[in-house]
Amino acid sequence: MSILIILNREPYDNTDVTWNALRLAKTLTDQGQGVRIFLMNDAVDLARDACKAPEHYDQDLSQMLKELIGRGVPVQVCGTCMARCGIYKNHPYFEGAESSTMAALAEWVVDSDKVLTF
């Protein structure tokens, strides 16, 4: 099964939404499902080395994303959002997170069995 996970929220927004999305992606990958991740809006910060966990937070969400990339999970990041969104506007994305477009996201949506948004 092909599952697309779209993240929209700032990684460290005083909720566990992003953490739970990444945990789900890992679990689905562990179960042999095809997972792809697309980051847009303030979630683009997740793919930037400049994004660090606050002192009070016990999870490194960017590291979790890097581990998924290392396991072969494709990650695309909205190129338009790079300059418009997040705390770290215009900072580059780390290796393995590819700058992408709305057209590419549309292709992924059409090509996926399930689309989940967080």
C-alpha positions in Angstrom: 0.0 0.0 0.0 1.2 3.5 -0.8 0.6 6.0 2.0 1.3 9.7 1.8 1.7 11.7 5.0 1.4 15.5 4.7 2.7 17.6 7.6 1.6 21.2 7.9 2.4 22.2 11.5 5.5 23.8 13.1 7.5 20.9 14.5 7.7 22.1 18.1 4.2 23.7 18.5 3.6 22.6 22.1 1.7 19.5 20.8 2.8 16.0 19.9 1.1 16.1 16.4 4.4 16.0 14.4 5.9 13.5 16.8 2.9 11.2 16.3 3.0 11.6 12.6 6.6 10.5 12.5 5.9 7.6 14.8 3.1 6.5 12.5 5.4 6.8 9.5 8.0 4.6 11.2 5.5 2.0 12.3 4.0 1.8 8.8 7.5 1.5 7.3 8.2 -1.3 9.9 5.1 -3.1 8.7 6.3 -3.0 5.1 4.0 -0.2 3.8 5.2 2.3 1.2 5.4 5.7 3.0 6.1 9.1 1.5 6.2 12.4 3.4 5.5 15.9 2.1 6.2 18.9 4.3 4.5 22.2 3.8 3.6 25.4 5.6 5.5 25.6 8.9 6.4 21.9 8.8 9.2 22.8 6.4 11.3 23.6 9.4 11.4 19.9 10.2 13.8 19.4 7.3 16.3 22.1 8.3 19.4 21.5 10.4 18.7 24.9 12.0 15.6 23.4 13.7 16.5 22.2 17.2 14.3 20.7 19.9 13.5 23.1 22.7 15.0 22.3 26.1 11.8 21.0 27.5 11.1 18.6 24.6 12.4 15.0 24.8 12.3 14.1 21.1 14.5 15.3 18.2 11.9 15.4 15.4 14.4 16.4 12.7 16.5 13.3 13.6 13.4 11.1 13.4 12.8 12.5 9.9 16.5 11.8 9.0 16.1 8.2 10.2 13.1 7.7 8.0 15.0 9.1 5.0 17.8 6.7 5.9 15.3 3.9 5.7 14.3 4.9 2.2 11.2 7.0 2.9 11.0 9.7 0.2 10.6 13.2 1.7 9.7 16.2 -0.4 9.4 19.8 0.9 7.4 22.6 -0.6 9.9 24.9 -2.3 7.5 27.9 -2.2 7.2 27.4 1.6 10.9 27.6 2.0 10.8 31.4 1.7 7.3 31.9 3.2 7.0 29.6 6.1 8.7 28.5 9.3 10.9 30.2 11.8 14.0 29.4 9.7 12.9 31.0 6.4 15.3 30.5 3.5 17.5 28.1 5.5 18.4 25.1 3.3 16.9 21.7 3.6 19.1 18.9 4.9 20.3 16.0 2.6 17.6 13.6 1.6 14.8 16.2 1.9 14.1 17.4 -1.7 12.7 20.7 -2.6 9.4 20.1 -4.4 6.3 21.7 -6.0 2.5 21.7 -5.7 2.4 19.7 -9.0 4.6 17.0 -7.5 2.4 16.9 -4.4 -0.7 16.5 -6.6 1.0 13.6 -8.4 1.7 11.9 -5.1 -1.9 12.4 -3.9 -3.3 10.8 -7.1 -0.8 8.0 -6.9 -1.4 7.1 -3.2 -3.8 4.6 -1.8 -4.2 6.7 1.4 -3.4 10.3 2.2 -3.1 11.4 5.9 -2.6 15.0 7.0 -1.2 16.3 10.2 
